């Protein structure tokens, strides 16, 4: 993830988050909460393989390389959303 002075990262993240499906958002919330794929699958009532597929889609859509970066992107987006609401 590259941060620019003009806030392009925030706009890029916002656009990426708008493309996420409701289930991808729920998986993202689970990752952001520190849950394992198996735990996320249990909470959502889906197979662990399905969670892994959603994780792959999340990484692609958010243009990140790993699970940690997915969580960081989620936190950056949440922080930006809270700041915009003020």
Beta strands, then each sheet from edge to edge (+ up, - down):
end
